[in-house]
Amino acid sequence: MKNEAYHVSIVTIIANFLLTILKLIAGIIGTSASMISDAIHSASDVLSTFIVMIGIHIASKESDREHPYGHERFECIAAIILAVLLAVVGVKIGISGIQNIANSSIKTPSTLALIAAIVSIVVKEWMYNYTKKVAVKINSSALLADAWHHRSDALSSIGAFIGILGSMLGLKFFDLLASVLISIFIVKVAYDILKDALNKMLDTACSVEVENKIKELVLKNEKVLSIDDLKTRLFGSKMYVDLEIGVDSKMTLIEAHTIAENIHDSVEKEFSNCKHCMVHVNPKEK
């Protein structure tokens, strides 16, 4: 898990660094406020990926005496830091755009800025899909947050492209307006990432769909007479399951224990992100 996340992170850091240089040069030479804003966004991607790498490194540490449940929540902390960073970048870009509009600091961008926007859209969309694929595979919330950071950059580049093109066609305010709209989108992405990370920090239950799948799996065991209680909670990128099942009261302790153990094993096997499944057995009259 950690090696795959590191590989993705190193690739995206290099790509983002090169994109930042390209956009900054294109924005300055091409006199495009939205492209300079986009360059700042790409630079923040480099820093955010470093944060993700640190979070994943700590989260992958084994349980110890002080942290018997592991360190998975450090991924959530990394995602929260990433969300705050995104929000700050978004607000700064928005303020800069509004100030430039108020000061009438409007210049017509050149073709260079337009080309840089197209390159950014293609590269960032590829980075989003590449990072998301690995994030889903290893079930990493921090890496998934970083993937959405890449997607936000791709969409902000689309905004920059529209703004630059509109400005070149005579609608000069389009470039600065696009810069403001980019900031709004970035703040929205930051909010979504923050909300998801906080939910995982607060032991939020899994979705109804996941819980229904757990119930279906448990009831496949013919010796289970009922599911008396089911509680799930997210712990970082991992899931904990607490089950109470009803079995025939005439069973021996060994038989009941064997059923509970089989349920435990089947749930943890079926759900790869399940760190632990606790099964309690209640006696039932058939």
C-alpha positions as CSV (number, residue, x, y, z in Angstrom):
1,M,0.0,0.0,0.0
2,K,2.6,2.5,1.1
3,N,4.9,1.8,-1.8
4,E,2.1,2.3,-4.4
5,A,1.1,5.6,-2.7
6,Y,4.7,6.8,-2.7
7,H,5.2,5.9,-6.4
8,V,2.0,7.9,-7.4
9,S,3.1,10.8,-5.2
10,I,6.6,11.1,-6.7
11,V,5.2,11.0,-10.2
12,T,2.6,13.7,-9.5
13,I,5.1,15.9,-7.6
14,I,7.4,15.9,-10.7
15,A,4.5,16.6,-13.0
16,N,3.1,19.4,-10.8
17,F,6.5,21.1,-10.5
18,L,7.0,21.2,-14.2
19,L,3.4,22.4,-14.7
20,T,3.9,25.1,-12.2
21,I,7.0,26.4,-14.0
22,L,5.1,26.3,-17.4
23,K,2.0,28.1,-16.1
24,L,4.0,30.7,-14.3
25,I,6.1,31.6,-17.4
26,A,3.0,31.5,-19.6
27,G,1.1,33.6,-17.2
28,I,3.8,36.3,-16.8
29,I,4.8,36.4,-20.5
30,G,1.3,35.9,-21.7
31,T,-0.1,38.5,-19.3
32,S,-2.8,36.2,-17.9
33,A,-4.1,36.7,-14.4
34,S,-6.0,33.4,-14.5
35,M,-3.0,31.5,-15.7
36,I,-0.9,32.9,-12.8
37,S,-3.7,31.9,-10.4
38,D,-3.6,28.4,-11.9
39,A,0.2,28.3,-11.5
40,I,-0.3,29.0,-7.8
41,H,-2.8,26.2,-7.6
42,S,-0.4,23.8,-9.2
43,A,2.3,24.8,-6.7
44,S,0.0,24.1,-3.8
45,D,-0.5,20.6,-5.3
46,V,3.2,19.9,-4.8
47,L,3.0,20.8,-1.1
48,S,-0.2,18.9,-0.7
49,T,1.3,15.7,-2.1
50,F,4.2,16.0,0.4
51,I,1.5,16.2,3.2
52,V,-0.2,13.2,1.8
53,M,3.0,11.2,1.8
54,I,3.7,12.1,5.4
55,G,0.2,11.1,6.4
56,I,0.3,7.8,4.6
57,H,3.7,7.0,6.1
58,I,2.5,7.6,9.7
59,A,-0.9,5.8,9.0
60,S,0.9,2.7,7.8
61,K,2.7,2.2,11.1
62,E,1.8,-0.9,13.1
63,S,-0.2,-0.7,16.3
64,D,1.7,-0.1,19.5
65,R,0.9,0.2,23.2
66,E,0.0,3.9,23.0
67,H,-2.1,3.3,19.8
68,P,-3.6,-0.2,20.0
69,Y,-6.1,0.6,17.2
70,G,-3.3,1.7,14.8
71,H,-2.5,5.0,13.2
72,E,-5.0,5.1,10.3
73,R,-6.5,8.4,11.4
74,F,-3.3,10.2,10.5
75,E,-4.6,9.9,6.9
76,C,-7.6,12.0,7.9
77,I,-5.3,14.6,9.5
78,A,-3.4,14.8,6.3
79,A,-6.7,15.3,4.4
80,I,-7.8,18.0,6.8
81,I,-4.4,19.9,6.3
82,L,-4.8,19.5,2.6
83,A,-8.4,20.9,2.7
84,V,-7.3,24.0,4.8
85,L,-4.4,24.6,2.4
86,L,-6.8,24.4,-0.6
87,A,-9.2,26.8,1.1
88,V,-6.4,29.4,1.8
89,V,-5.2,29.2,-1.8
90,G,-8.7,29.6,-3.2
91,V,-9.5,32.6,-1.0
92,K,-6.2,34.3,-2.0
93,I,-6.8,33.7,-5.7
94,G,-10.3,35.2,-5.3
95,I,-9.2,38.3,-3.5
96,S,-6.4,38.9,-6.0
97,G,-8.9,38.6,-8.9
98,I,-11.4,41.0,-7.3
99,Q,-8.7,43.5,-6.5
100,N,-7.5,43.4,-10.1
101,I,-11.1,43.9,-11.4
102,A,-11.6,46.8,-9.0
103,N,-8.3,48.4,-10.1
104,S,-9.1,47.8,-13.8
105,S,-5.8,45.9,-14.2
106,I,-7.0,44.2,-17.3
107,K,-4.6,43.0,-20.0
108,T,-5.2,40.8,-23.0
109,P,-3.5,37.4,-22.6
110,S,-1.4,36.0,-25.4
111,T,-1.6,32.6,-27.2
112,L,1.1,31.2,-25.0
113,A,-1.2,31.4,-22.0
114,L,-3.9,29.6,-24.0
115,I,-1.6,26.8,-24.9
116,A,-0.4,26.4,-21.3
117,A,-4.1,26.1,-20.2
118,I,-4.7,23.3,-22.7
119,V,-1.5,21.4,-21.6
120,S,-2.6,21.7,-18.0
121,I,-6.1,20.4,-18.6
122,V,-4.7,17.3,-20.3
123,V,-1.9,16.6,-17.8
124,K,-4.0,17.3,-14.7
125,E,-6.9,15.1,-15.8
126,W,-4.5,12.3,-16.4
127,M,-3.0,12.8,-12.9
128,Y,-6.5,12.7,-11.4
129,N,-7.4,9.4,-13.0
130,Y,-4.0,7.9,-12.2
131,T,-4.1,8.9,-8.6
132,K,-7.8,8.0,-8.0
133,K,-7.2,4.5,-9.5
134,V,-4.5,3.8,-6.9
135,A,-6.4,5.5,-4.1
136,V,-9.4,3.3,-4.6
137,K,-7.2,0.2,-5.0
138,I,-5.5,0.8,-1.6
139,N,-8.5,2.5,0.0
140,S,-6.6,5.7,0.9
141,S,-8.7,8.8,1.8
142,A,-5.6,11.1,1.8
143,L,-4.6,9.9,-1.7
144,L,-8.2,10.2,-2.9
145,A,-8.2,13.8,-1.6
146,D,-5.0,14.5,-3.5
147,A,-6.7,13.0,-6.6
148,W,-9.5,15.5,-6.3
149,H,-6.9,18.2,-5.8
150,H,-5.6,17.3,-9.3
151,R,-9.2,17.3,-10.7
152,S,-9.8,20.8,-9.2
153,D,-6.6,22.0,-11.0
154,A,-7.9,20.5,-14.3
155,L,-11.2,22.3,-13.9
156,S,-9.5,25.5,-12.8
157,S,-7.4,25.2,-16.0
158,I,-10.6,24.9,-18.0
159,G,-11.8,28.1,-16.3
160,A,-8.5,29.7,-17.2
161,F,-8.8,28.6,-20.8
162,I,-12.3,30.1,-21.1
163,G,-11.2,33.3,-19.5
164,I,-8.1,33.7,-21.7
165,L,-10.0,32.8,-24.9
166,G,-12.8,35.3,-24.0
167,S,-10.3,38.0,-23.2
168,M,-8.5,37.4,-26.5
169,L,-11.9,37.7,-28.3
170,G,-12.4,41.2,-26.8
171,L,-14.1,40.3,-23.6
172,K,-11.2,41.4,-21.5
173,F,-12.8,41.1,-18.1
174,F,-13.3,37.3,-18.7
175,D,-9.7,36.5,-17.7
176,L,-10.1,38.1,-14.3
177,L,-13.6,36.8,-13.8
178,A,-12.4,33.3,-14.5
179,S,-9.7,33.8,-11.8
180,V,-12.5,34.6,-9.3
181,L,-14.6,31.6,-10.4
182,I,-11.6,29.3,-10.0
183,S,-11.2,30.4,-6.4
184,I,-14.9,29.6,-5.7
185,F,-14.4,26.1,-7.1
186,I,-11.2,25.5,-5.1
187,V,-12.9,26.5,-1.9
188,K,-15.9,24.1,-2.7
189,V,-13.4,21.2,-3.2
190,A,-11.7,22.1,0.1
191,Y,-15.0,21.9,1.9
192,D,-15.9,18.5,0.4
193,I,-12.5,17.1,1.4
194,L,-12.7,18.5,4.9
195,K,-16.2,17.2,5.4
196,D,-15.2,13.6,4.4
197,A,-12.1,13.7,6.6
198,L,-14.0,14.9,9.7
199,N,-16.7,12.2,9.2
200,K,-13.9,9.6,9.3
201,M,-12.4,11.1,12.4
202,L,-15.7,11.0,14.2
203,D,-16.4,7.3,13.8
204,T,-19.1,7.8,11.2
205,A,-21.1,4.7,10.3
206,C,-20.5,3.0,6.9
207,S,-23.1,3.6,4.2
208,V,-26.5,1.7,4.3
209,E,-25.4,-0.1,1.2
210,V,-22.3,-1.5,2.9
211,E,-24.2,-2.5,6.0
212,N,-26.8,-4.3,3.9
213,K,-24.1,-6.2,2.2
214,I,-22.7,-7.3,5.6
215,K,-26.1,-8.5,6.6
216,E,-26.6,-10.5,3.4
217,L,-23.2,-12.1,3.9
218,V,-23.9,-13.0,7.6
219,L,-27.3,-14.5,6.8
220,K,-25.8,-16.8,4.2
221,N,-24.7,-18.9,7.1
222,E,-27.8,-21.2,7.7
223,K,-27.0,-21.5,11.4
224,V,-27.4,-17.8,12.0
225,L,-31.1,-17.3,13.1
226,S,-31.0,-13.5,13.4
227,I,-28.9,-10.4,13.3
228,D,-29.7,-8.7,16.6
229,D,-27.4,-5.7,16.2
230,L,-25.0,-4.3,13.7
231,K,-22.7,-1.3,14.2
232,T,-20.1,-0.1,11.8
233,R,-17.6,2.8,12.1
234,L,-14.9,4.3,9.9
235,F,-11.5,4.7,11.4
236,G,-9.4,6.6,8.9
237,S,-9.4,4.4,5.8
238,K,-10.4,1.3,7.7
239,M,-13.7,-0.1,8.9
240,Y,-14.7,-1.7,12.2
241,V,-17.7,-4.0,12.5
242,D,-19.6,-5.0,15.7
243,L,-22.1,-7.8,15.2
244,E,-24.6,-9.5,17.5
245,I,-26.1,-12.7,16.0
246,G,-28.6,-15.2,17.3
247,V,-28.0,-19.0,17.2
248,D,-29.7,-22.0,18.5
249,S,-29.6,-22.0,22.3
250,K,-29.0,-25.7,22.4
251,M,-25.7,-25.4,20.7
252,T,-22.5,-26.1,22.6
253,L,-20.1,-23.3,23.3
254,I,-17.6,-24.7,20.8
255,E,-20.3,-24.8,18.1
256,A,-21.4,-21.2,18.7
257,H,-17.8,-20.0,18.8
258,T,-17.1,-21.8,15.5
259,I,-20.0,-20.0,13.9
260,A,-18.9,-16.6,15.2
261,E,-15.3,-17.3,14.0
262,N,-16.6,-18.2,10.5
263,I,-18.7,-15.0,10.4
264,H,-15.6,-13.0,11.5
265,D,-13.4,-14.5,8.9
266,S,-15.9,-14.1,6.0
267,V,-16.6,-10.4,6.8
268,E,-12.9,-9.5,7.0
269,K,-12.2,-11.5,3.8
270,E,-15.1,-9.9,1.8
271,F,-14.4,-6.3,2.9
272,S,-10.7,-5.7,2.4
273,N,-10.8,-2.4,4.4
274,C,-12.3,-4.1,7.5
275,K,-9.6,-4.0,10.1
276,H,-11.6,-6.0,12.7
277,C,-15.0,-7.7,13.0
278,M,-16.3,-8.4,16.5
279,V,-19.0,-11.0,16.7
280,H,-21.2,-11.6,19.8
281,V,-23.4,-14.6,20.0
282,N,-26.9,-14.5,21.6
283,P,-28.9,-17.7,22.4
284,K,-32.2,-18.1,20.5
285,E,-35.0,-20.6,20.6
286,K,-35.7,-22.2,17.2
